[in-house]
Amino acid sequence: MRYALLAGLLTIFSVVGTAEAQRSRAPRGYFDIALVGAEPTGDFGLIVDEGWGVELGGRYELDPAGLLSLRGSLGFINYGNERIQYCSVYSCRVGIDLETQNNIAFFGIGPELAIRMGPVRPYARAAVGIGYFVTTSGLSGDRDYDHTFARTDNFDDVVFQRRLGTGLGIRLSNGRRPVWLDLGADYHDNGMATYLREGDIVDQPDGGIVIYPNRSEANLVTFGVGVSIGLGADRGDRGDRRRGPRRR
């Protein structure tokens, strides 16, 4: 009975979603962009602070009702910054900033299940991909952070990543380019990773450095707020034009 009830609910949602798709004639391809906040969990949360970043994604609906989509995403999270000021080799009249950033880049692809119910679209998704932990140092002029003239990757690590997420889309506009407000959360399962935090690079008097890496599970949760924008012309409009004017 449970399986029959589940099958019946899926059938009802599919019919409702198909009717909604035929009425609105929404495109199947979407481009996503979101600002994300990152909350480290477990041992990772005891070692590093919260982070922030951005995520770009692309989604294609595999059926007219939009129940099943294939989605890929690329994101960036910064979880630590350290800045040290020096005098230049000529004079302290010219200052130099040494900035070190601790970042995570991630990429993943996987399925997304959703139900379109009028102006709302709850969804659940999963993805597999990679997580790239990297610590980078760069030199710039004093308070001129947009013009870095030297940059070095001090430490990095690549891990296999699994993600599970859920969220809600709220339609803001219709038409050839529908826009949805997207509110979502994802759990990033990075497994064991080796990474640096603020203060793990120590400068030596002779100009050398000593690095003290950390190794632990590096899982985190991200919370995103963004928009999803439809791509492509309205299929219904094209179909109406192909049929041509109605004769009496």
C-alpha positions in Angstrom: 0.0 0.0 0.0 2.9 2.4 0.7 4.4 1.8 -2.7 1.0 2.2 -4.4 0.4 5.5 -2.5 3.8 6.8 -3.5 3.2 5.9 -7.1 -0.2 7.6 -7.0 1.3 10.8 -5.6 4.1 10.8 -8.2 1.5 10.4 -10.9 -0.6 13.2 -9.6 2.4 15.5 -9.2 3.5 14.6 -12.8 0.1 15.4 -14.2 0.0 18.7 -12.3 3.5 19.6 -13.4 2.8 18.7 -17.0 -0.3 20.9 -17.1 1.6 23.7 -15.5 4.4 23.3 -18.0 2.0 23.3 -21.0 0.2 26.4 -19.6 3.4 28.4 -18.9 5.5 26.9 -21.7 8.6 27.4 -19.7 12.1 26.7 -21.2 13.9 23.6 -20.1 17.4 25.1 -19.7 18.2 27.4 -16.7 21.2 29.3 -15.5 21.7 29.7 -11.8 23.8 32.1 -9.7 23.8 32.4 -5.9 25.6 33.9 -3.0 26.4 31.2 -0.5 27.4 31.2 3.2 29.4 28.2 4.5 29.1 26.6 7.9 31.9 24.0 8.7 30.8 21.0 10.6 32.4 18.4 12.9 36.2 18.7 13.3 36.4 21.2 10.5 34.1 23.5 12.3 36.4 23.4 15.4 39.4 24.4 13.3 38.1 27.0 10.8 35.6 29.8 10.8 32.5 30.4 8.6 33.0 31.2 5.0 31.3 32.9 2.1 31.3 32.5 -1.7 29.4 32.3 -4.9 28.0 29.4 -6.9 27.2 29.2 -10.7 25.0 26.4 -12.0 23.3 25.1 -15.2 20.2 22.9 -15.2 18.4 21.1 -18.0 14.9 19.6 -17.4 14.8 16.1 -18.9 11.0 15.9 -19.1 8.3 18.5 -20.0 6.9 18.5 -16.4 10.3 19.4 -15.0 10.3 16.5 -12.5 13.8 15.3 -13.3 16.7 17.6 -14.3 20.5 17.2 -14.8 22.4 20.0 -13.0 26.1 21.0 -12.9 27.6 23.6 -10.7 30.9 25.4 -10.0 31.5 27.2 -6.7 34.0 29.1 -4.7 34.2 29.6 -0.9 36.6 31.7 1.1 37.0 30.6 4.8 40.0 32.6 5.9 42.1 35.7 5.2 45.4 37.0 6.7 47.0 40.4 5.8 50.5 41.6 6.8 51.9 45.0 5.9 55.5 45.6 5.0 57.7 48.5 3.8 58.9 48.3 0.3 62.6 47.7 -0.5 62.9 51.4 -1.3 61.2 53.2 1.6 58.3 52.9 4.1 56.7 55.7 2.1 55.5 52.9 -0.2 53.7 50.1 1.6 53.2 46.5 0.5 50.5 44.2 1.6 51.0 40.4 1.8 47.5 38.8 1.8 46.9 35.1 2.3 43.6 33.5 1.4 42.2 30.1 2.3 39.7 28.9 -0.3 37.7 26.0 -1.5 36.7 25.5 -5.1 34.1 22.8 -6.0 32.5 21.3 -9.0 29.8 18.7 -9.2 27.1 17.2 -11.5 24.0 15.1 -10.7 20.2 14.8 -10.7 17.7 17.2 -9.4 14.0 16.2 -8.5 11.4 19.0 -8.4 7.7 19.6 -8.4 6.3 22.7 -10.0 3.2 23.8 -8.2 2.1 27.1 -9.6 4.6 29.8 -8.5 6.6 27.5 -6.2 9.1 24.7 -7.0 10.4 22.6 -4.1 13.4 20.4 -5.1 16.0 17.9 -3.9 19.3 17.3 -5.5 22.5 15.3 -5.4 25.9 15.7 -7.0 29.3 14.1 -7.2 32.5 15.9 -8.1 35.7 17.3 -6.6 36.6 19.8 -3.9 39.9 21.8 -4.2 41.4 23.2 -1.0 44.0 25.8 -1.8 45.9 28.5 0.2 47.3 31.4 -1.9 49.5 34.4 -1.0 49.8 37.5 -3.1 51.4 41.0 -3.0 49.7 44.2 -3.7 50.1 47.9 -3.0 48.9 49.2 0.4 45.1 49.2 0.2 45.2 48.4 -3.5 43.8 44.9 -3.3 42.5 44.8 -6.8 46.0 44.9 -8.4 48.0 41.9 -7.2 51.4 41.8 -8.9 52.7 38.5 -7.5 50.8 35.4 -6.4 51.8 31.9 -5.1 49.9 28.8 -4.2 51.4 27.7 -0.8 49.4 24.5 -0.3 46.6 22.6 -1.9 44.6 19.3 -1.8 42.0 17.7 -4.1 39.3 15.5 -2.7 36.3 13.5 -4.0 33.1 15.3 -3.0 29.5 14.2 -2.6 26.7 16.7 -2.1 23.0 16.5 -1.0 20.8 19.5 -1.1 17.2 20.8 -1.0 15.6 24.1 -1.6 12.7 26.1 -2.9 12.2 28.1 -6.0 9.7 31.0 -6.1 8.7 32.4 -9.5 9.3 36.1 -9.9 8.4 36.5 -13.6 7.1 34.6 -16.6 7.8 35.0 -20.3 10.6 34.0 -22.6 13.2 34.4 -19.8 11.4 33.4 -16.6 13.2 34.3 -13.4 13.0 32.3 -10.1 14.2 33.2 -6.7 16.2 30.3 -5.4 16.6 29.4 -1.7 18.7 26.3 -1.0 21.0 24.4 1.3 23.6 21.7 0.5 25.7 19.4 2.6 29.3 19.0 1.2 30.8 15.6 2.1 34.5 16.1 1.4 35.8 13.2 3.6 39.3 13.6 4.8 41.2 16.6 3.5 44.5 18.4 4.2 44.3 22.2 4.4 45.6 25.3 6.0 43.9 27.9 8.2 45.0 31.4 9.3 48.4 31.4 11.0 49.5 28.0 9.6 52.2 29.6 7.5 55.0 31.0 9.7 57.7 33.3 8.2 61.3 32.6 9.2 64.1 35.3 9.8 66.0 34.0 6.7 63.0 34.6 4.5 61.8 31.0 4.4 58.5 29.7 5.6 57.3 26.7 7.7 53.8 25.3 7.0 51.7 23.5 9.6 48.9 21.7 7.7 45.7 20.3 9.3 44.1 17.0 8.3 40.6 16.1 9.3 37.2 15.5 7.9 36.4 18.8 6.0 32.6 18.7 5.7 30.4 21.8 5.6 26.9 23.1 4.9 26.2 25.9 2.5 23.1 28.2 2.4 22.4 30.0 -0.8 20.3 32.8 -2.0 20.2 33.4 -5.8 18.2 33.5 -9.0 17.5 30.9 -11.7 17.0 32.3 -15.2 15.3 30.4 -18.1 17.2 30.1 -21.4 15.8 29.8 -24.8 12.6 31.1 -26.6 9.1 30.2 -25.5 8.3 26.8 -27.1 4.6 27.5 -27.1 5.0 30.8 -29.0 7.2 29.0 -31.7 4.6 26.3 -32.0 1.8 28.8 -32.5 3.8 30.6 -35.2 4.5 27.4 -37.1 0.8 26.6 -37.3 0.2 30.0 -39.0 -3.0 32.1 -39.1 -6.3 30.4 -38.8 -8.5 30.5 -41.8 -12.3 31.0 -41.8 
